């Protein structure tokens, strides 16, 4: 009887943590390789290094963009800066600040 009560208590205490985990899992993350070739607008969330950046796309999803182009240097980006970029085969070919 005590074992069942203890298990019920543990389950009750764990429920909020499980609910919070499921909310986090609902955050939409877009794989840049799944983005069709084209031009997009986004807001910079975080600069990882000169070739990788995390952005929030205009549709509200988050994506980690990558590039292998010498002319693209993400270290010049600022957090919360709106940018416009073109994707070709899942990689950023060019980007620029998106002026209003």
N, C-alpha and C positions, 0 to 999 in steps of 0.2 A: 504494500500500500504506500509506503514511504517512497519507494522507487518511482511509482507513477506520479506522485505529487512533485517529486524532485524534477522529473522529466517535464511535467507541465510547467513548472516554474522556469526551467531553462528555455523551453519553447517560447514562453511569454516574453522573456527577456531578449531572446534572439530575434523576435518578429520585427522590431523597428530596424535592426541592422539589415535584415533581409529586404525589407521594403525600401530602405535607402539604396541598397545595391541595385535593386531593380530599376529605380529612378535613374541612377547613373548609367545603367545599361541602355536606357532609352535615348541617350544623347546620340544624335545622328552624326556619324563620321563617314565622310566620303573618301573612297580610295581614288586618288588622282588618276590611276590607270583606267578607272571606269568613267572618267569625264570624257565626253565626246570632244574631239578636236574643236577648238573654237576660242573665243575671247570671253573672259569672265571678269566680274568685279568682286572684290572681297575686302575685308578689313583684317589687317595684320593682328594676330593674337600673340605670336611669339616668334622670334628669330632664333632658330636652332644653331645655324652656322651659315657660312657664305653660300651654300648650295641647298639648304633645307629651311623651310619656313612653315609655320602653322597659321592658317587663315580661317576666317569665318566667311563663308560664301553668302551671296545675297539672298539665297533661299533658306538661310539659317543653319546649314550644316557646316561642320568643321572638316578641314582637310589639311594634310601635311603635304605641301608641294615640294617637289624635287626638281633639280635641273642638272644638266651636265654641260651646259653651254658656258664658254669662257666669258661671254659678254653679260651674263646674268650674275649679279653679286647681291645677295639678299642682306648683307651686313649693312647696307645703306638704308634699309627699311626701319621705321619706327613703330612701336606698339601703338595700336589704334589708328594707324594710317590707312586710309582707303587706297587700294591699288587696283590696277587693271592689268590682266595678264593673259597671255595666249598659251594654250596647251596643245602640243603636238605629240601624239603617241604616249600620253601620260606624263610628259615632262614639260616644264615651263620653257618656252622658247624665248619670250621677251616679257618684260613687265615695266610698268611706269606708275608713278603716283596718279591717282584718279582725282583730278581737280574738278570741283563742282561747277 
